[in-house]
Amino acid sequence: MRARKAGLLGQRPWGRTAGANGGRGTDTASDCFAARVHAELAEDLPDEDLGEDLADVLERYEPGTGPGADAEADEEFLETVREAQERIQRGY
């Protein structure tokens, strides 16, 4: 059971350690952190299609199409995505 759990954690970007991919490409700590922040954002905004690039989400977002029909909900959505993007850029 313990080996199975360890195998499942290895499938998630935030469950790996740097270099745990056996030399297949790069797997840095910053990539893992970015994947974890992105996963947290996806949990917070399950109805949104976030894609891989948060800058693209901010660029193509149209008010009134998001999780709420009012300006306050639109601004809250945009602020949540901006904060996640800033966390990734800062690295913490």
N, C-alpha and C positions, 0 to 999 in steps of 0.2 A: 504494500500500500504506500509506504513512504517513497519508494522509487517511482511509483506512478505519479504521485503528487509532484515530485521534483521534475519529472518529465513534462508535466502540464505547465509548471511554472516556466520552464525553459521555452515554451511556445509563446509566451507573452513577453513583449519588449521590456517591461519593467521587472520581470522575474529573472532576467539574465544578468550575468556579470560581464564587464568589458572583456572582450576577447573570447567569450563562451561559444562563439559560432564556429569554432574549429578552423579558423583561417579563411572562411568563405566571406570575403568582403570585409567591410569595417563595421564595427559595433562599438561605438564609443559611449561613454557615460552620458554625454550630452544628447546623443540620439535616444538613449533609453529614457532620459528625463523628459525630452520632448514628447516621446510616445506616451509616457505616463500622464503628462499634463493634457495631452490631446484626448486620452481615454477618459480622464476626469471630466473634461468639457463635454464629451459625448454623453456621459452619464447625466450631467446637469441639464443638457439640452437634447433629450432623446428623440425629439420630433424633427430635428434639424439635420440636413445633409451637410456636414462640415467639410468633407473632402480632406485632402492632406495639407493644403496650404491655408492657414488662417488669414493671411493677407488677402488671398483671393476671396475668401468668405466676406471679409469686410468690404472689398471692392465691388462685389457683385450683389450685395444685399440691397434689397428694395424695401423701403418702409411700407408697412401694411401687409407684407407677405410673410412675416415672421410669426413667432409664437403668440402674439397678441395683436389686436386690431387697433390699439391706441399708440400714441407717440411715446408714452412712458414705457410701455412694454418693449417697443422697438429700441429705445435708448438703453434699457436694461440689458437686452440681448447683445447689442453692440458693445457695451461696456464689459460684459462678461467675456466676450471673445477677445477684446483688446487686452484685458487683464491676463488672459491665458497666453496670448502672444507675447506680452511683455515678460511674463514669467519664463517662457522658453528662451527669450533673448538674454535675460539676466542669468539664467542657469540655476535659479533657485526659487 
